[in-house]
Every structure is written in structure tokens, then in C-alpha cells.
């Protein structure tokens, strides 16, 4: 726990010192919020989805974030092209399979990206993650119909099969690569009531991956940092509207030392 807490502080320092460029091909609903969250964290966001420029943009980036929230065939082609370029260059790639399991298009798109690229981290809710394992799900659009506990065993197996790290967010987040499982207990109940908090958490994982080569460590420390910011915002907010403003302020104002002291991370390694 103390090692990951120290790593969270160290990763935040590195982001603020280096300001890594994070290339996002994300959805219309969250584009502005995602950019502001990355800026407040200390990273530099770019939103570029034109198929004839994504390869060039990826070559400049510290990480690539793919989010299928407002998916079209054209955007999927851009995502695959960018993802293959990131894979060829060895750039970390984060996938947010928004709504996977709800429609055939979304589920197939997420699986196509996983099959055609080297994804470092998949960040989703429990229902989205379960859908990638071909388990029967009942996701309601982008909302989860399963708990993190429902997905834990499947996620550990799936992480090994896909050779990636899975980050499942909920009241207590879970990150696993199949051999290591981390639980992160930071966060606030208002977070699910603001559109884009999950997508923004995915983007923050991208920023942490740009400075931390270990996907489990990067994802866990990013979620702890984002959850602590949520706690700060929730303590000051009167509702979802003011929560969003306070969240951006908290992301900007949190110090590495505060993050290290307030992380609630537990690590379990399989024997």
C-alpha cells in the first residue's frame, strides 16, 4: 500500500513536470470535460480523430486514449488506425469500451480494437468488462448492471487471456492483470451523477501511463488520484453542478504529498 501511495505521488510529480501530450479519440459528450480534466491534472490534451492525421498525432503523444462513447464506423476506422500506429511505436494505449454489451456495434468495436492493437489498460464498468469476456450482461446503455465484485474473477481470467490490464470502476475500483489485483477505495457518491467522470478517469489513466510503464501501477495510482479529487469536490459541492467545478479545482490543487497520504489502495498478488 505504501509503495503504491508513494508511486501515486511520484507519478503526479512526473506528469506536472513533463506535461505529456495525451491523444484522445473520444466522444462528443465528454470531449470538453476530458480536456479540462487533463489540463487540471497537468497533462496536455489533444482531441484528433480525422483518419488522415491520427497516425501523425500519435507519434507526438505520450499515450493514446480510445473511447467508443459516440461511435461511428468512421471513428472506429480512425481508432484502429491510431491504435495500430501506437502499437508499432510502443506508445501506451487505453481503451474505454463505453456501452459494450449494450449493442452489437459497441461490443464488436471494443473487441476489434483489442484484437488489432496492443491495449495497455481497458477501463470500464463491470458490465462493460463482462461483455468483453462473452459473459451474458444486461448493461443499460452506458450504465453498469453488475458490481465490481461480480466481475472480479472473470476480469482476472480475461486480463490474462487478452494480455492487458483491466480497470473496473465502481464504489471501490479494481485493477488487475491476472497476477496482481489492486483495490482503490477513494471516490465520492456524486461522481456517477456527473456525465463524463468515468471517461475522464480513463483519460487520467492515459496521463499516468505516459510516465509509468507498469499498467497496473499507472491505472491504480491514476484512479486513486482521481478518487481523492472526487472526495475533495464532494466535500465542497452542493450538488452535481458545483461538484464538477470543484473537481477541476481539486485535480489542479492536490499536491503529491496529499495524494500519498490519502490513497486507499490495497494490493493482492496471486500465488
Secondary structure per residue as TSV (DSSP state, phi and psi in degrees):
chain	resnum	aa	ss	phi	psi
A	1	X	-	360.0	-47.9
A	2	X	H	-64.8	-35.2
A	3	X	H	-63.3	-44.8
A	4	X	H	-71.0	-33.4
A	5	X	H	-64.1	-43.4
A	6	X	H	-64.4	-38.2
A	7	X	H	-65.6	-36.9
A	8	X	H	-60.2	-44.9
A	9	X	H	-63.9	-43.5
A	10	X	H	-64.7	-41.5
A	11	X	H	-63.2	-41.7
A	12	X	H	-63.5	-40.9
A	13	X	H	-60.3	-43.7
A	14	X	H	-65.0	-40.4
A	15	X	H	-61.4	-46.7
A	16	X	H	-69.5	-27.1
A	17	X	H	-79.0	-39.2
A	18	X	H	-99.5	-19.6
A	19	X	-	47.5	61.1
A	20	X	-	-62.7	143.2
A	21	X	E	-79.2	124.6
A	22	X	E	-112.6	115.8
A	23	X	E	-88.0	118.7
A	24	X	E	-112.7	126.2
A	25	X	E	-110.4	95.8
A	26	X	-	-128.5	-172.0
A	27	X	-	-98.2	156.9
A	28	X	T	-59.3	-33.5
A	29	X	T	-63.9	-37.0
A	30	X	T	-113.6	3.8
A	31	X	H	-56.8	-48.3
A	32	X	H	-65.9	-44.6
A	33	X	H	-63.2	-43.0
A	34	X	H	-60.0	-43.5
A	35	X	H	-62.2	-43.6
A	36	X	H	-66.8	-38.2
A	37	X	H	-63.0	-44.1
A	38	X	H	-64.0	-41.8
A	39	X	H	-61.7	-44.2
A	40	X	H	-64.7	-33.3
A	41	X	H	-69.5	-33.5
A	42	X	T	124.1	-0.4
A	43	X	-	-91.3	176.3
A	44	X	E	-118.8	112.8
A	45	X	E	-89.3	148.9
A	46	X	E	-138.2	135.3
A	47	X	E	-111.8	99.9
A	48	X	-	-132.8	119.0
A	49	X	-	-127.2	0.1
A	50	X	-	-67.7	129.9
A	51	X	T	-60.0	-29.6
A	52	X	T	-85.4	6.4
A	53	X	T	-131.3	-7.8
A	54	X	H	-65.8	-35.8
A	55	X	H	-64.1	-42.5
A	56	X	H	-64.5	-41.4
A	57	X	H	-65.6	-40.7
A	58	X	H	-59.3	-35.1
A	59	X	H	-64.8	-20.8
A	60	X	H	-91.0	-14.8
A	61	X	-	-89.8	154.8
A	62	X	S	-86.1	-20.5
A	63	X	E	-163.2	156.6
A	64	X	E	-117.9	133.1
A	65	X	E	-118.6	122.3
A	66	X	E	-112.4	126.3
A	67	X	E	-132.3	120.6
A	68	X	-	-96.7	26.1
A	69	X	T	-61.2	-41.1
A	70	X	T	-121.4	70.8
A	71	X	-	-78.2	139.7
A	72	X	-	-135.0	164.7
A	73	X	H	-60.0	-38.2
A	74	X	H	-65.0	-44.0
A	75	X	H	-66.9	-37.2
A	76	X	H	-62.5	-39.9
A	77	X	H	-61.1	-41.2
A	78	X	H	-65.4	-41.0
A	79	X	H	-62.4	-44.7
A	80	X	H	-64.5	-40.1
A	81	X	H	-65.6	-45.2
A	82	X	H	-65.6	-41.5
A	83	X	H	-64.6	-39.1
A	84	X	H	-66.9	-37.2
A	85	X	H	-67.4	-42.9
A	86	X	H	-60.4	-41.5
A	87	X	H	-62.2	-44.2
A	88	X	H	-63.6	-34.2
A	89	X	H	-88.6	-7.4
A	90	X	T	75.8	24.6
A	91	X	-	-83.9	140.9
A	92	X	E	-65.4	145.8
A	93	X	E	-132.9	131.1
A	94	X	E	-115.7	133.1
A	95	X	E	-113.5	130.2
A	96	X	E	-112.0	102.4
A	97	X	-	-84.4	62.7
A	98	X	T	-56.9	122.7
A	99	X	T	75.8	6.8
A	100	X	B	-58.4	136.8
A	101	X	T	97.2	-20.2
A	102	X	T	-84.9	-37.6
A	103	X	B	-136.3	157.5
A	104	X	H	-64.5	-37.1
A	105	X	H	-59.6	-48.8
A	106	X	H	-67.0	-43.4
A	107	X	H	-63.0	-45.6
A	108	X	H	-64.8	-39.4
A	109	X	H	-62.6	-46.1
A	110	X	H	-60.1	-42.8
A	111	X	H	-68.7	-34.4
A	112	X	H	-64.8	-41.5
A	113	X	H	-64.9	-42.6
A	114	X	H	-64.3	-36.8
A	115	X	H	-75.9	-31.6
A	116	X	H	-98.6	-4.9
A	117	X	S	-138.7	172.8
A	118	X	-	-103.4	98.3
A	119	X	-	-87.5	126.2
A	120	X	S	-76.5	-44.8
A	121	X	E	-142.4	135.9
A	122	X	E	-108.3	122.5
A	123	X	E	-114.1	119.5
A	124	X	E	-156.3	176.7
A	125	X	-	-82.5	175.2
A	126	X	H	-62.1	-40.3
A	127	X	H	-65.7	-39.7
A	128	X	H	-63.7	-42.5
A	129	X	H	-66.2	-43.4
A	130	X	H	-60.1	-35.3
A	131	X	H	-64.3	-28.3
A	132	X	H	-74.2	-17.0
A	133	X	T	-97.5	11.0
A	134	X	T	61.5	25.2
A	135	X	-	-87.5	149.5
A	136	X	-	-66.1	127.5
A	137	X	-	-127.2	165.8
A	138	X	-	-136.2	48.3
A	139	X	-	-62.1	140.7
A	140	X	B	-101.4	87.2
A	141	X	T	66.5	-119.2
A	142	X	T	-97.6	2.4
A	143	X	B	-90.1	150.0
A	144	X	-	-83.8	138.8
A	145	X	S	-109.6	5.4
A	146	X	S	-128.6	158.6
A	147	X	-	-92.8	167.2
A	148	X	H	-60.2	-40.0
A	149	X	H	-61.4	-36.1
A	150	X	H	-57.6	-34.7
A	151	X	H	-97.1	-6.2
A	152	X	H	-59.4	-51.7
A	153	X	H	-65.6	-44.9
A	154	X	H	-61.2	-41.2
A	155	X	H	-62.7	-41.8
A	156	X	H	-62.0	-42.6
A	157	X	H	-67.2	-42.5
A	158	X	H	-66.9	-37.2
A	159	X	H	-59.3	-40.1
A	160	X	H	-67.9	-44.7
A	161	X	H	-60.9	-44.7
A	162	X	H	-85.8	-9.5
A	163	X	T	55.1	51.3
A	164	X	S	-144.5	177.1
A	165	X	E	-107.2	134.5
A	166	X	E	-109.1	132.6
A	167	X	E	-119.1	113.7
A	168	X	E	-107.9	120.9
A	169	X	-	-102.0	144.8
A	170	X	S	-174.4	-161.1
A	171	X	S	-54.5	-38.4
A	172	X	S	-124.4	122.5
A	173	X	E	-79.3	155.0
A	174	X	E	-133.8	133.8
A	175	X	E	-125.7	130.9
A	176	X	E	-146.7	145.0
A	177	X	-	-114.5	11.8
A	178	X	S	98.6	-32.9
A	179	X	S	-106.5	-27.7
A	180	X	E	-120.4	135.1
A	181	X	E	-126.7	127.5
A	182	X	E	-120.0	134.3
A	183	X	E	-110.5	137.5
A	184	X	E	-123.6	118.1
A	185	X	-	-100.7	11.7
A	186	X	-	-82.3	150.1
A	187	X	-	145.8	-178.6
A	188	X	-	-147.3	145.6
A	189	X	T	-61.0	-20.5
A	190	X	T	-75.9	-16.0
A	191	X	G	-59.4	-42.2
A	192	X	G	-71.1	-9.9
A	193	X	G	-91.1	2.4
A	194	X	S	-117.3	119.0
A	195	X	T	-59.4	129.2
A	196	X	T	102.4	-3.0
A	197	X	H	-67.1	-40.4
A	198	X	H	-65.0	-44.5
A	199	X	H	-62.7	-37.5
A	200	X	H	-68.1	-37.5
A	201	X	H	-60.6	-38.2
A	202	X	H	-60.7	-44.5
A	203	X	H	-64.5	-37.7
A	204	X	H	-65.3	-37.4
A	205	X	H	-58.3	-40.6
A	206	X	H	-58.5	-43.1
A	207	X	H	-63.6	-41.7
A	208	X	H	-68.9	-34.9
A	209	X	H	-64.9	-27.4
A	210	X	T	-67.1	-18.8
A	211	X	T	-120.3	-3.5
A	212	X	-	-135.2	114.3
A	213	X	S	-76.0	-11.2
A	214	X	-	-93.0	109.9
A	215	X	H	-59.6	-35.3
A	216	X	H	-66.1	-48.3
A	217	X	H	-62.4	-45.3
A	218	X	H	-61.9	-46.6
A	219	X	H	-66.8	-44.0
A	220	X	H	-65.9	-43.2
A	221	X	H	-71.4	-34.4
A	222	X	H	-63.7	-44.7
A	223	X	H	-67.7	-34.4
A	224	X	H	-64.5	-47.9
A	225	X	H	-57.5	-47.7
A	226	X	H	-65.9	-38.6
A	227	X	H	-66.3	-39.0
A	228	X	H	-63.8	-41.2
A	229	X	H	-60.6	-38.5
A	230	X	H	-63.0	-38.9
A	231	X	H	-63.4	-43.9
A	232	X	H	-60.6	-46.4
A	233	X	H	-64.1	-42.6
A	234	X	H	-64.1	-31.8
A	235	X	H	-69.1	-21.1
A	236	X	H	-107.9	-20.1
A	237	X	-	-80.1	151.7
A	238	X	S	-98.3	-13.7
A	239	X	S	-179.0	-172.1
A	240	X	H	-60.5	-35.9
A	241	X	H	-64.8	-51.0
A	242	X	H	-72.1	-24.4
A	243	X	H	-59.1	-42.7
A	244	X	H	-61.7	-43.8
A	245	X	H	-62.4	-46.7
A	246	X	H	-67.2	-29.6
A	247	X	H	-63.8	-46.3
A	248	X	H	-61.4	-41.7
A	249	X	H	-62.6	-42.8
A	250	X	H	-64.9	-42.0
A	251	X	H	-58.7	-38.4
A	252	X	H	-74.5	-37.3
A	253	X	H	-91.9	-21.4
A	254	X	-	-60.0	133.7
A	255	X	-	-94.6	156.9
A	256	X	H	-56.5	-36.3
A	257	X	H	-65.4	-40.6
A	258	X	H	-65.2	-41.1
A	259	X	H	-61.3	-45.0
A	260	X	H	-61.3	-40.4
A	261	X	H	-72.0	-29.8
A	262	X	H	-103.7	-4.1
A	263	X	-	-60.0	133.9
A	264	X	-	-119.9	82.6
A	265	X	E	-120.7	133.5
A	266	X	E	-126.9	136.8
A	267	X	E	-114.9	133.8
A	268	X	E	-126.7	127.7
A	269	X	E	-108.8	131.6
A	270	X	-	-67.2	143.6
A	271	X	-	-95.2	360.0
